[in-house]
C-alpha cells in the first residue's frame, strides 16, 4: 500500500509500506479521505509539534474516513464495506484522568500520527490502517465521507467551546481564522453566541470565517477596527501565536474567559500575568477532545454548515503539493488528501 510518511523536517514522501492487517480487537479501514491538520504541517516543516519531536519516520494524518475492509479475529464491529470515521485517540482507560472523565488529557494516550511517544503512533494517511474497534464510528445515515472527514477538527472546536462555558448570548473573540478557528465559529453559532468576531492577519481566512458565520472580522494588524470597540465575554485563541494570546488577554472583559486552543511555540512565551490577575480572568486550556467526536458526526449529519473550510483536494501521490498548498494561508484552508486515488507505479 501507499502512505504519506514524514522522515524529518522538510522530508515528506509517499512510500510503499506493507498493509496493516487487523489483530484481535482491531478493524482494518480502507481510508478514502484525510484532512491535513496544522500539526501535520508542523511535523513536515519543522520536524516537531510543540514539544513533540520526530525521532523516526512516521505516517502522518489523524483526520480520516473510509470503509471497513476487514475485522480482526474475534472482533465485533460494522460489516465490511460500512462507511466509517476513525476516532484517532486511544486513552489508557485506567489513569486518574480517564477515571475522572477527562480522557482527552490522558498522558498515555496513543494518537494517530503523533510523535508524543516513541515508537511513534503511525497515522492515517495510508491506504489501509488497523485500529482498535472502539475507535470506529459508522457514519450516520446520509452523511457523506467528504463532510465526515471534518469530524475530527470539528471535535477540537466543540471541545474548546465547551471549555469556554456558556456561550449563548455572549460576545466572543476568536483569534486565528485557520480551519480550526473557522470551525470554532461554526460551533459558537450552534451554541447561540450573539456576536462572533474573528481576527487574523490575512484577508482570505477572514472571508472564510465570514462564510462560516462570523458576525464581524478584524485584521489583527489594524488596532482601530470597529470590531475592537467593545470588550469580549469570551476569547478563544486559535492561532497558536503569542501575539494572539496577548490579544485575547487584553481584549476580554474583566472576569472574562480565555480559552487557549492553538499550540504555542515550544518553551516559554510571554503572558500578561498582571492583567489576568487584576481582571480575574479565567484561563482554560483546550486539548483535543473525547465524546465530542460523536457530537461532531451528529451535527455534520444534521447539516451544520462547514463546507467553506474545504478549499482543495489532492490525490495521495501529490501529497507534497497538498502540504505546500495547505501552508499557503492566502489561498487555502482545509486541504484534503484523496487517499484512495493513487496511480499504480
Helices and strands as residue ranges (DSSP letters): E 2-8, E 11-16, E 26-35, H 38-46, E 48-49, E 52-53, E 58-59, E 63-71, E 83-86, E 89-90, H 96-99, G 103-105, E 110-111, E 128-132, G 133-135, E 136-138, H 145-148, H 151-164, E 171-175, H 179-191, E 195-200, H 203-212, E 216-219, G 226-228, E 232-237, H 242-251, E 252-260, H 273-278, E 282-285, H 292-301, G 307-309, E 310-315, G 316-318, H 319-327, E 334-338
